[in-house]
């Protein structure tokens, strides 16, 4: 039986970009068997020297094709070209980071000869690959997310099976081909495009997987974690409903453009996008109005054009969902300061809501769209309590000119990272990146993922 074909379409207007074959049971089994055979054959492992050579050559090839990679990411994912160019630059730096990690690997000595039991012994540990890595990725950063999952796995010496998002497989396939052109044997990184949910679940549950890396929704991630075979390690990266606390003394001139960027970057389709802003009552209305002024002036449209600031949502049904949530908030009493309108070609107007109801979906769930909510508060501890009230926790931020206020907010906000006078979507790829509670499991960031994909093996020897 022939496997069905996947049509990859641009989220901006639905242009057909490619038609790709999907994997069936036979291809999934072959990928698993191939990867497991590689891992079990230690003589076939790629040496650290070879891994460094491959990663460095991949960097050079990506630099040569940076414009092509950015345009492809913009076309298939809808992120504006200027932001896609930044994504490609980050991805290139990420691959370089993976190569550099191998140069900093050190043996860890374990003290011996310090009591009678350890007398005459020497001990140290080295790191080995954890096993076959299965990487399941999301659509919103179609190149850089793949680099964050595949790059550390290859650096660690793990065979990789990668399943890109069905909406954005082209950037992944380009990256895999670059790795192969750089000298990586084909079997070390196998992309699978799977649309059959049951088949994908069986892949995740297979006992031949050593490490499961997932980026996507919490509902799917936690479900898949429950299917893992005993002993399989995993890392889950989900979303949040990122809170920002703006104190009465905040520098609004500096805060407003940063908050607008953090809210509307990639049309809000970012797991740490600015969504909930708790502003002191003395500045809340002005802050909301000024963000709305910037939002209303943003160029919305074709993501492949350099002038575009906000592109489309990934699916038309997400446009309808976001609009439904915004309408619910307005009907509940929120003031709509700008936006609130579906636009042509899968876009949604950047939207600012002032004082939406506490129980509205825009206040309690991740919008994953170009919507930001501003709420007034009278007491800082009240704002922090409201910021902490949801079952998700990821990035948070505080804007203030006062050191004591910043430290108080930092120490009390439920978040893995608290930004001071910057938006919640700030990130560099060597920093830890971790969702707490329902927002994820484990710590991302290239160096941390690299270590997760290794095991530590100890040598203990008796001196002759």
C-alpha positions in Angstrom: 0.0 0.0 0.0 1.3 3.4 -0.9 1.9 5.9 1.8 -0.1 9.1 1.4 1.5 12.3 0.3 1.7 15.5 2.4 1.1 18.8 0.8 3.2 21.5 2.4 1.4 24.9 2.0 2.4 28.4 2.9 0.3 29.7 5.8 0.1 33.0 3.9 -2.4 32.4 1.3 -2.0 28.6 1.0 0.5 28.4 -1.9 1.6 24.8 -2.5 5.3 24.6 -1.6 6.1 20.9 -1.8 4.5 17.5 -1.9 6.3 14.9 0.3 5.9 11.2 0.9 4.9 10.3 4.5 6.4 7.4 6.4 4.4 4.3 7.1 5.0 1.4 9.4 7.7 -0.1 7.2 9.7 3.1 7.1 9.3 3.6 10.9 10.5 0.1 11.6 13.5 0.5 9.3 14.5 3.8 10.9 14.3 2.3 14.4 16.2 -0.8 13.4 18.9 1.2 11.6 19.4 3.6 14.5 19.5 0.8 17.1 22.0 -1.2 15.1 24.3 1.9 14.8 24.1 2.5 18.6 24.8 -1.2 19.4 27.8 -1.3 17.2 30.4 0.6 19.1 32.9 0.2 16.3 30.6 2.2 14.1 30.4 5.2 16.5 31.6 8.5 15.0 34.7 9.7 16.8 34.6 13.2 18.4 37.1 14.4 15.8 34.7 13.3 13.0 31.7 14.8 14.7 33.5 18.2 15.0 34.5 18.0 11.3 30.9 17.4 10.3 29.4 20.1 12.4 32.0 22.7 11.4 31.5 21.9 7.7 27.7 22.2 8.3 28.3 25.7 9.7 30.1 26.7 6.6 27.4 25.3 4.3 24.7 27.1 6.3 26.5 30.4 6.1 26.7 30.0 2.3 23.0 29.3 2.1 21.7 31.6 4.9 19.5 33.7 2.6 17.9 30.5 1.1 17.3 29.0 4.5 15.7 32.2 5.8 13.4 32.5 2.8 12.3 28.8 3.1 11.6 29.3 6.9 9.6 32.4 6.1 7.6 30.7 3.4 6.7 27.5 5.2 6.4 28.9 8.8 5.1 32.4 8.2 7.7 34.2 10.4 8.6 37.5 8.7 11.8 37.4 6.7 13.8 39.7 9.0 13.0 37.5 12.0 13.7 34.3 9.9 17.1 35.7 9.1 17.7 36.1 12.8 16.6 32.5 13.3 19.0 31.3 10.7 21.9 33.2 12.3 21.0 31.6 15.6 20.8 28.2 14.1 24.3 28.6 12.5 25.7 29.7 15.9 23.9 26.8 17.5 25.6 24.2 15.3 28.9 25.9 16.0 28.1 25.7 19.7 27.6 22.0 19.3 31.0 21.5 17.8 32.6 23.6 20.6 31.0 21.5 23.3 33.1 18.6 22.2 36.3 20.6 22.7 35.3 21.3 26.3 34.5 17.7 27.3 36.6 16.7 30.3 37.0 13.5 32.3 35.8 13.8 35.9 38.1 12.4 38.5 36.6 10.7 41.5 38.7 10.9 44.7 40.3 7.6 45.8 43.1 6.8 48.2 41.4 8.8 50.9 40.4 5.9 53.2 41.0 2.2 53.7 38.3 1.2 51.3 39.6 3.3 48.4 43.2 2.7 49.0 45.2 1.7 45.9 42.5 2.7 43.5 42.0 5.3 40.8 38.6 6.4 39.4 37.2 8.7 36.8 34.1 9.2 34.6 33.7 9.8 30.9 30.5 10.5 29.0 28.9 8.2 26.4 25.8 8.7 24.1 22.6 7.8 25.8 21.2 5.9 22.9 18.9 6.5 19.9 17.4 10.0 20.1 13.9 10.7 18.9 13.2 14.4 18.3 9.7 15.5 17.7 9.6 19.2 16.8 7.2 22.2 16.5 6.4 24.5 13.6 7.2 27.9 15.1 11.0 27.9 14.6 11.3 25.4 11.8 15.1 25.5 11.5 16.4 26.5 15.0 14.3 24.0 16.9 15.6 21.2 14.8 19.2 22.4 15.4 18.5 22.4 19.2 17.4 18.8 19.1 19.5 17.2 16.3 22.7 19.2 16.8 23.4 18.2 20.5 22.4 14.6 19.7 25.0 14.3 17.0 27.6 16.1 19.1 26.9 13.6 21.9 27.3 10.7 19.4 23.7 9.6 19.3 21.9 8.3 16.2 18.8 10.6 15.6 15.3 10.1 14.2 13.7 13.4 13.7 10.0 14.1 13.1 9.4 17.7 12.1 6.0 19.4 12.3 3.8 18.5 9.4 3.3 22.2 8.6 7.0 23.0 8.4 9.1 20.0 7.3 11.1 21.7 4.6 13.6 23.5 6.8 14.3 20.3 8.7 14.9 18.4 5.4 17.3 21.1 4.2 19.3 20.9 7.5 19.5 17.1 7.3 20.8 17.3 3.7 23.4 19.9 4.8 24.6 17.5 7.5 24.9 14.7 5.0 26.7 17.0 2.6 29.0 17.8 5.4 29.9 14.2 5.8 27.3 12.7 8.1 26.4 9.2 7.1 22.8 9.1 6.1 21.7 6.6 8.8 22.9 8.8 11.6 20.1 11.3 11.1 16.8 10.0 9.7 13.9 12.4 9.1 10.4 10.9 9.2 7.3 12.7 8.1 4.4 11.0 9.9 0.8 12.1 9.8 -0.7 9.0 11.4 -1.1 9.9 15.1 -1.2 6.2 16.1 1.9 5.4 14.2 3.7 8.4 15.7 2.7 7.3 19.2 4.0 3.8 18.6 7.3 5.3 17.5 7.6 7.3 20.7 6.7 4.2 22.8 9.3 1.9 21.2 11.8 0.5 23.6 14.7 1.1 21.2 14.4 4.9 21.9 17.0 6.1 24.5 16.0 9.7 24.7 12.8 11.5 23.7 13.0 15.2 22.9 9.6 16.9 22.4 8.7 20.5 21.6 5.0 21.3 21.3 1.8 21.5 23.2 1.5 20.4 26.8 -1.5 18.2 26.1 0.4 16.2 23.5 3.8 16.2 25.4 2.5 14.9 28.7 0.4 12.2 26.9 3.5 11.0 24.9 5.6 11.0 28.0 3.1 8.5 29.6 3.7 6.2 26.6 7.5 6.0 27.0 9.1 2.6 27.5 10.8 2.0 31.0 14.1 3.7 31.2 13.7 6.2 28.4 14.8 9.6 29.3 13.0 12.7 28.0 12.8 16.4 27.8 9.5 18.3 27.2 9.2 21.9 26.1 5.7 23.3 26.2 4.3 26.7 26.4 3.4 29.3 29.0 1.2 32.3 29.5 4.1 34.7 30.1 3.5 37.3 32.8 5.1 40.8 32.9 4.9 43.1 35.9 5.3 46.8 35.2 6.0 48.9 38.3 4.8 52.5 38.7 8.4 53.8 38.2 9.1 51.8 35.0 10.6 53.6 32.0 7.7 53.4 29.6 9.7 54.8 26.7 12.0 51.7 27.0 9.3 49.2 28.0 6.7 49.8 25.3 8.7 48.8 22.2 10.2 45.8 24.0 6.8 44.6 25.1 5.3 45.2 21.7 8.1 43.1 20.1 7.7 40.4 22.7 4.0 40.2 22.2 3.8 40.3 18.4 7.0 38.6 17.4 6.0 35.7 15.0 2.4 36.7 15.5 2.6 35.7 19.1 3.4 32.0 18.2 6.2 31.7 20.7 6.1 29.7 23.9 7.4 32.6 26.0 5.5 35.4 24.1 4.4 38.4 26.2 0.7 37.7 26.9 -0.2 39.0 30.4 1.0 42.5 31.5 0.2 43.5 35.0 0.8 47.2 35.2 0.5 49.5 38.2 -2.8 51.4 38.0 -1.1 54.7 37.6 0.5 53.6 34.3 -1.7 50.8 33.0 -4.0 52.8 30.7 -1.1 54.7 29.2 1.0 51.6 28.7 -1.8 49.8 27.0 -2.6 52.7 24.7 1.1 53.1 23.7 1.5 49.4 22.9 -1.8 49.7 20.9 -0.4 52.6 19.0 2.7 50.6 18.0 0.6 47.5 17.3 -1.7 49.4 15.0 1.2 50.7 13.0 2.8 47.3 12.4 3.0 46.0 8.9 1.0 42.8 8.7 1.2 40.6 5.6 3.5 38.5 3.4 6.3 37.0 5.5 8.7 36.9 2.6 8.8 40.7 2.3 11.5 42.6 4.3 9.0 45.2 5.4 6.6 42.8 7.1 6.6 42.8 10.9 3.8 40.4 11.6 3.0 37.4 9.4 0.2 34.9 9.4 -0.9 32.3 11.9 0.2 28.8 11.0 -3.4 27.5 10.3 -6.7 29.2 9.4 -8.4 27.4 12.3 -6.0 29.2 14.6 -7.2 32.6 13.2 -10.7 31.5 14.0 -9.7 30.3 17.5 -7.9 33.5 18.4 -10.8 35.6 17.1 -13.2 33.6 19.3 -11.1 34.1 22.4 -10.8 37.9 21.7 -14.6 38.2 21.2 -15.2 36.3 24.4 -12.9 38.7 26.3 -14.6 41.8 24.8 -18.1 40.4 25.6 -16.9 39.9 29.2 -15.9 43.6 29.5 -12.4 43.9 28.1 -11.6 47.1 26.2 -10.4 46.4 22.7 -7.7 49.1 22.0 -6.6 47.8 18.6 -6.9 44.8 16.4 -9.5 42.1 17.1 -10.0 41.4 13.4 -9.1 38.5 11.1 -7.2 39.7 8.1 -6.7 38.2 4.6 -4.3 35.3 3.9 -4.4 33.8 7.4 -3.3 36.9 9.3 -4.8 38.4 12.4 -4.5 42.1 13.4 -2.2 42.7 16.4 -4.6 43.0 19.3 -4.3 44.8 22.7 -6.9 44.1 25.4 -7.3 46.2 28.5 -8.7 44.5 31.6 -10.0 41.2 30.2 -11.9 39.1 32.7 -9.7 37.0 35.0 -11.5 33.8 33.8 -11.4 34.5 30.1 -9.3 32.2 27.9 -7.0 35.0 27.0 -6.2 35.3 30.7 -5.9 31.7 31.5 -4.6 29.8 28.5 -1.8 30.3 26.0 -3.2 32.4 23.1 -0.3 31.6 20.7 -1.5 34.5 18.6 -0.9 38.2 18.3 -2.8 39.2 21.4 -1.6 40.9 24.6 -3.6 41.7 27.7 -3.0 44.5 30.2 -4.3 44.4 33.7 -4.1 47.2 36.4 -3.0 46.4 39.9 -2.6 48.4 43.1 -0.1 46.3 45.0 3.0 44.5 43.7 2.3 41.3 45.7 -1.2 41.2 44.3 0.3 41.4 40.8 2.8 38.7 41.5 0.1 36.4 43.0 -2.0 36.9 39.8 1.0 36.2 37.6 1.6 33.0 39.5 -2.0 31.8 39.5 -1.8 29.5 36.5 -0.6 25.9 36.3 2.1 26.9 33.8 5.4 28.7 34.5 8.2 29.5 32.1 9.6 33.0 31.5 8.5 36.2 33.4 9.6 39.8 33.4 9.6 42.9 35.6 10.0 46.5 34.5 11.2 48.9 37.2 14.0 51.4 37.9 14.3 50.2 41.5 16.7 47.5 42.4 14.8 46.3 45.5 11.5 46.0 43.4 13.3 44.0 40.8 14.8 41.6 43.4 11.5 41.2 45.2 9.7 40.4 41.9 12.5 38.0 40.8 12.4 36.1 44.1 8.7 35.7 44.1 7.7 35.1 40.5 7.1 31.5 39.6 9.4 31.2 36.6 12.6 29.5 35.4 13.9 32.8 34.1 12.9 36.4 35.1 13.9 39.2 32.8 14.6 42.6 34.2 13.6 45.5 32.0 13.2 43.2 28.9 10.5 41.1 27.4 9.9 37.5 28.2 10.8 36.2 24.7 14.5 37.1 25.0 16.8 34.1 24.6 20.3 33.1 23.6 20.8 29.5 22.8 23.5 28.6 25.3 21.4 29.7 28.3 19.1 27.3 30.2 15.6 27.2 28.9 13.1 25.4 31.0 9.4 25.2 31.5 8.2 24.5 35.0 5.1 22.7 36.2 2.9 22.0 33.2 5.2 24.0 30.9 7.7 21.3 30.5 10.3 18.8 31.9 14.0 19.1 32.0 16.3 22.0 30.8 16.8 23.0 27.2 19.5 25.1 25.7 22.2 23.5 23.6 24.8 22.7 26.3 22.1 21.3 28.7 20.5 19.2 26.0 24.0 17.9 25.0 24.6 16.7 28.6 21.1 15.2 28.8 21.8 13.0 25.7 24.9 11.5 27.4 25.4 9.0 30.3 28.3 9.1 32.7 30.3 5.9 33.0 32.8 5.4 35.7 36.1 3.6 35.6 37.4 2.2 38.9 40.8 0.5 38.7 43.0 -1.1 41.4 46.6 0.0 41.2 49.0 -2.9 40.6 
